[in-house]
Structures are given as C-alpha cells and as structure tokens.
Amino acid sequence: MPTLRLAHADRITFSDITLDVVHLRGHTPGSIALAYNDVGGHTHIWTGDSLPGGVGNVEADPQRFASLMGDVQTRIFDVFDDDTWIYPGHGGDTTLGAERPHRQQWRERGW
C-alpha cells in the first residue's frame, strides 16, 4: 500500500539525487515518469511504457491516447532537449532526439 501519492512537478530527493516527477495522464492511473538532471551531463528520464516508439497502451481509447500524447508533448518533448536519454519500461534506451521525428506517425496510428 503506497504511503505517498506523487503529483506532477513533485520532487523526490534521496542522498544527493533529486528526481522530478512528470505525471503522464492516459497510460494507466497515476502513471509518471521520473527525470534526473545530471549536472555533469545529460538529463535522464525513466518513462515506463509511455516512450519510446509511441505512447503505448492506449490503442482502443482515443481519449486516453489524446491525454497521454498531449502530456508527452508538453511535459517531455517541449521541456527537455534532444540529448535527453530515455529509459523505457521495455525495449532499448533512446534519446528524445531519436524519437522526436516520429510524433506525427504516432498521432496518425493512435499509439
């Protein structure tokens, strides 16, 4: 049983590490990504199954797709640089720069 519910823009700090919470509505209830700004390098984001290759788990529900795609656009792509590393829940690591050109394709297929 969770003892703390995270919300968009919350911060989690442990030791000298701070993670920013990015709520991504539409994938599953309470779905979040965690972003770490490595001051000596790139930003790193753990996205669960919301990236890469599309915004998965929404194929049968256009409203969920629109919600998740909107959040991924405004809360990930509009905020972070192309050199941001993405660590998905499955599949290989990628960068926002590698994924950015495919957004229209995701919109057209609905996932």
N, C-alpha and C positions, 0 to 999 in steps of 0.2 A: 504494500500500500504506500503510494507516494506521500511524502510529508511536506512537499513544496511543489506548487504548480508554477511553472515558468511562463512568462509572458514576453511578447515581443519587446526588444530593447533592454531586457534584464541582462545582468552581468553575473557570471559565476567566477569566483576567484578562489584558487587554491594554490598554496605556496606562492610562487611568483608568476603564475599563469592566470590570465583573465580571458574568459570566453564570452563573446557577445551572443545573445540568443536572438535568432531570427525565426519568428513564427511563420510557418508556411501553410496557410489555410487551404484545405481541399484534399490533401492526400489522405490523411487519417486524422481523427480528432486529436488535437494537441500536438500535431507534427511540428517539429522545429529543426533548424539547422544550427550548428554552433560554429562561430567564426573566431579564429585566433589570429591576431595581428602580430606577426613575428617582426619585431622592430629591426632585426638584423637581416631580414629577407622579405619573403612574400607573405600575403595573407593566406590562411588555410581554412577551408570550410568543410565540415562534415555534414553532408546533406541528407543522409538516409537515402531514401529511394526517390527523392524529388529531382535529382540530376544524376548522371548525365544522360544524353540520348533522348531526352524528353522529360516530361513531368509525370511519369507513371502512375498507375493505379487509379485512373480517372476515366478510362475509355467509355464506360457506359453512362457517364453522368456529365453532361455538358456544363452544368453549373459548377460542379467540383473542379472540372478542368479550367474553366474561366477563372475561378478563385485562385487555384494554385498557380496557373500561368501568370496571372496578374501579380501575385506575390513574388514569384521567382523573378519576374521582370523588374518590379520596383524595389524589391528588398535585396536582391542579389545582383543582377546584371547592371542596374542603374547605380549601385553603390560601390561595387568592387571592380578593380582593374582586371584586364585580360590575363595578367600573370598570376592571378589568384588560383591556387591549387584547390581542386575539388576532390573529396574523398567520399565516394558513394557507399550506399549500403550493400551494393553488389556490383560487380564489374570493376574495370580498371580505373585508376586515378586519371584525372584530366585537368584541364585549366579552363577558366571562363573564356579565354580567347579561342580555344578549340571548339567550344560549344556555341558561342555567340552566333556564328553564321547560320545555325540550324533552327533558330527560333521560329521563323516563318513556317518551315516544314512541320514543326511540332504543332503549330496553330492549325495548319491545314488538315493534319491527320487526327487532331483531337487528343493527343497524348504526348 
